Amino acid sequence: MKKNRDRFTRREFLAKTSLGLLGAFAFPSAVLSQPSVPVLGKRPRQGMGNLFLKHGKPMLVVAEGNDRSVRLRKGIEKIGGLGKLVKGKTVILKLNAVAPGPYPVSSDPDFVVSIGEAVIDSGAKKVSIYDSVSERMFQQMGLYEKVKKSGIELLPKDGSFPEFFTPVEKTTWEVMKKIDPSINLIEADVVINVANCKRHGDAGFSCAMKNHFGSVYGLNRWEAHIKLHKGGSIDSKVVDESFRIPFRKLAAEFSDAVRCEMTMIDAQDLLTKNGPMLDGAEIKKGVNRLIISGDIVATDSYCSHLMAEHDPTYTTEMWEPVLQYGERLGLGTADLKKTEIIEA
C-alpha cells in the first residue's frame, strides 16, 4: 500500500481528477468548493502572531554574505534569537519540496536541517520537517539520512490523502470559502515557513505565501490549477485569464488558514524566468541572502523587489494584488516603509 502511495504523483492525481472537475467547471462560480474531509474544527489556525517587532514595526532581517551557516547565525541574532518563539514548544518547519530537483527548485535539505538544529538549540521541545508530499520525495531529497543524528522528525504527508487534512472556513476569503489545511500544521505550537524565492508559471511568483500551497489538501490547489487551465491539464496552454489573479490570491488564503509565526527565505540563489521546475527557468547564483521575519506579507514584498532586481521578465505588479489581499486579511504589511529592515 505504501509503495502505491509513493507512486501517486501530482500529475497522476490531476489526470485522474480532471474529468470529474470538468463537470464542476461547466457551471462557473466565483468560489471554489472542495469535497469534505474529516472534521476537527472550523476555524483557521490563529498562531501566536508576530513576536518580532521593533519600535512597533515588524522586523525584517536581511542577512547577506557568502557563507550560508554564518547568514543563518547572524540572521537569528539580529531577529533577537528564537528562544522566545520556540522554547518548550512543538515546532514544524514547512519546507518547499516541489520535486527532488536541485535547490532552488526545492529547499536545500542541509539548510533546512541546520534551521531545525538551531531551533532545537533554542529550547524547542520537538522539531519536525513537513510538506504535503510522499515519503519517497523526502527520501530522494536525502532528508532521512540528514536528520539521523539531529533529533528532528520528518512529517511527509501525501497531499492526495484527505485524512491528513481538516476543513476550516472564513467568510472574508474571496476565492475559497472552505480550505483544508494540514492537521499537523493546525496542531503545532509554532510553524516556521522555510521557502525559496523563485518564479512560477501560473502564479508568476513563488515565495513566502505561495509556499503554503503545500500546506493544504492537494485537491484544494490542484482544482485551482485545473480551473486556471480551463479544465485541462496543468500543461495546457489555454488559460482562463479571468482566474489568474484569484489563483494568485489563493496564496494569501492558504497562508491565512495556517498562520505561521515566522518565515525564512533562503535566497542564496533565485529561480528566474520560469518555474517552479527547471524547464525554461534560469538560476541566478550568488544573491546570497537570508530573509527572516514574523511578517509574511512584508517578506513577500521584499522578495518580490529582489526578484525584479534580478529578473528582467518579472515586475512587482505581478504579485501586488496578493500583497494587498494579504494585508486586508491581516497577515502583515505590504509597505516596506512600515517595517524595520535590519541588515546583517
N, C-alpha and C positions, 0 to 999 in steps of 0.2 A: 504493500500500500504506500509506504514511504517513497519508494522509487517512482511510483506513478505520480505522486505529488511533485516530486522534483522535476519530472519531465513536463509538467503542465505550465508552459511558459505564457507570458503576457500575450504574445501574438496568437498562440493557440487558443487562449481564452477568448480573444476578440473574434477569432474565426468562428468559434462555437456559438458565441452570443450575438453576433451582428445581425443574423436573420431575425431573431426574436426582437431585437431592439428596433429593427426597421419598422415593425408594426407600430411601435410606440411613436416613432418619429413621423409617421404618416399623419399624425394629429398633433402638430407643433403646439408647444406651450412655452411660457416664459420660465417655468420652473421644472427642473428635472426631478424625477421621482425614482426611488430605488425599492427593490424588494426588501421585505422586513428581515431582520436578523435578530438574534437573541437579545432580549431587553434587560439591561441592568439599570438604566436611568435615562432620563430625557434631557438632562442639562449638559451642555458642553463642559469641558474641563475648565475650571476657573484659574488654577495655578495660584502662585503667590504674588503675582505682579512683578514689576521691575524693582529689584532691590538695589540697583546700581545707578544712583543719582548723584549729581554734584551741583551745588547751588540751585537745586530744584529742577535741574535739567537731566535728561537721560545721558549717561556716559556712553561714548563710543570710542573704544580704544583701537588704534591702528598701530600694530607693531610691524616694523619694516626692517629687513636685514636678510642676509644670505643663509642663515642657519635656522632651520625650522624649530629645533628644540629651544634655541635662545628666544625666538619670536614668541613661542608659547610661554616660556617662563616669564619674560618681560611683560607680555600682554596680561597674564594673570596678575602680576604685581601691580600693574597700572590700573587694573579694574578694581583693585583693593582686596585681592585674594578671593578664593572660592569658599572659604570656611563658613561664612555667614549664610551661604546658599545651600551647601551640601552636608554640613556636619550633622551626623546622626540620621541622615535621610537615605531613602532609596532613590537612586538616580539612574535615569535612562539617557543614553546618548543616541539620538536619532541621526544615523549617518545617511549617506547618499549611495545606494547600491543599485544603480541603474542596470549594470551588467558587469561581468568580471573583466571589463576592459581597464586600460591603464588610467591612472589619475591624469587629467581632471574629469574624465568621464564619470568615474565613481570616486568615492572618498579614498584617500591614501590610507590603507589599513594600519600601517605603522603609526601614522599620525593620530588616528582615532584612538588606538590603544594608548598612546602617550597621553592623550587627554584623559582617558579613563584612569590611568595611573596617577595623574595629577589630582583627579577628583578623589581617589582613594586616599592619597597623601593628605588631602584637606579634611579628612574625617568622615567621609561618606560611609554609611552602614553597608550599602550594597550598590554595585555599579553594573549596569547591563548595556549592551550594544544592541540596538533594534533597527530593523527595517521590515517592510511587508514584502519579503522575498522568501524563496525556498532556502532550506539548509544548504543545498548544493551551491547556491550563489555565495554564501559565506565561506563555504569550503574552497571554492575557486578563487576567492579573494585572499585565501590563506589565513583567515581570521582564527580558525580553531587552533592552529599551531601558534599563532602570535599571542593568544591570551592564556596559554597553558600555565605560565608562572606568574600571571598578573592578578589573579583573583577576580577577573572580570567575567561575567556571564554573557553568553550570546543568546539573543532572542529573535532569530529569524522567524517570521510568521507569514506563511504563504497568503498573499492578498486575495487569492481566489476562494478561500475558505471562510465563510461568514461567521463561524463560531469564534473567531479571533477578534471580532469587532462588535460594537454596540451602537444602536441608533441614538442620536441626540437631535434636538431641533431648536431653532431660534427664529423668531418672527422677522428679525431685521435682515436675515440672509436673503439676497435677491435672486440668486441662481438656483441653489438647492436649499429647500426649507428643512430637509432632513439629511443628515450626514452620518456615516457610520465610522467613527474613529476607532483606533486600536484600543482594546481593553487594557493592554499593558501600559499604554501612554496615559489613559484616563486615570488609572490607579496609581501611577508613580507619584512620589513626593515631589520630584524635580525632573523636568525634561530639559536637556541641553540639545539644541538643534545644531548639528555639525554638517555644514553644507559647502559646496563649491560654487564658484562664480562662472557661469557658462551661458552660452546661447541655447535656445530651444526653438525647433522649427515651428511648433504650433503656438507656444506661449510667447515666443520672441526672446524671453529672458528667463533664466532659472537661477535662483539663489536662495535666500533665506526662506521666504514664504512659499516658493514653488517646491521646496524640499518636502513640504508637508503633503504633497500629493502622495507620498509614500507613507503617510500616517493614517490613511483611511482605507476602508474596504475597496478592493480592486475595482468592483463594478461601479463605484462612485466615479472614479476617474476615467475608467475605460469607456463607460457610457458617454461621458463628456467628449472624449476623443472621437468616438463614432459619430456623435451628433455634429461636431465641428466638421467632420468629413462627409457630411450629408448621408449618413447611414452606411457608408462604405468602410473599408479597412483603413487603418492609420496610414497606409501607404498611398491612399487615394489622393490625387492631386485636386480633386473637386472639393472646395472648401466653402462652407457657409459663412461668409464674412460677417453676417449679422450676429453670429455667435462668437466671433473672435474675441471681443472684449469680455463678454460674460465668461468665456472659457478661461481667460487670464484671471478674472476676478475670483475664480474658484480657489486660487492660491491663497487669497485672503480669508475666504470662508473656511477652508480646511485648516488654516493656521488658527483661526478663531475657535475651531472645535477642539483643539488640543493645546491651548495656550502654553507656550514654553517659557521658562524663566530666563533662559539665556540662549544666545546664538553665537556660534563661532564659525567664521568663514575662512576656509583655507584657500587663500588667493596667491599661493606661490606661483601657480600658472593659471591662465584663463583659457577656456574653450571658446574660441571666437568663430564668427561667420555662420556657424550652424551647430546643431546639437539635438538631443542630448548625447548621441553617439558620435563616433569619429567621422561618419560619412559626410563629406562635404565641409567638415569643420577643420579649423586650424588651431594649433596650440601656441598661445603666446607665453613663452617661458620667461622666467626671471622677473615677474612682477613682485614676488617676494613679500607679500603682506598677509597678516592675520588680523581679521577684524572681529572684535568681541564687544557685545552689547547685550543689555537686557531689553532693548527696544528693537523688535524685529522689523518694523517699518523703516526706522532710521537706518538700520543695517542695509536693507534693500536699496534705500535711496542712495547711500554712499556707494554701494557696489554697482548700481546702475550707472552712476557717473564714472566709476572706474572702468566699466566695460566700454562706455562711449569713448573714453580716452584711448583705448587700445584696439577698438574695432570700428573702422570707418563705416561699416554696414549697419551699425546699431545707433539708435538715438534714444535719449532718455524718455522721449514722449511715448515710446512703446510701452513702458512699464508705469507711466504716470497714473493711468486710471486705477491700477492695482494699489499703488501707494495711497492715493486719495481715499479709496474704498477701505483699505486697512485702517487708515486714520479715523474714518467715520465709525468703524466697528470698535474703535477704542484700543487697537493693537499697538499704537505708538504714534510718533510724529514723522511726517514726510519732509518737514522743513529742517534741513541740517543746521540752520542758524539757531534753532531752538534746542540743539544738542550741545553737549560739552565734548568736543573732539579732543582726545588726548593721544599724542603720538609717542611711540616708544622707538 
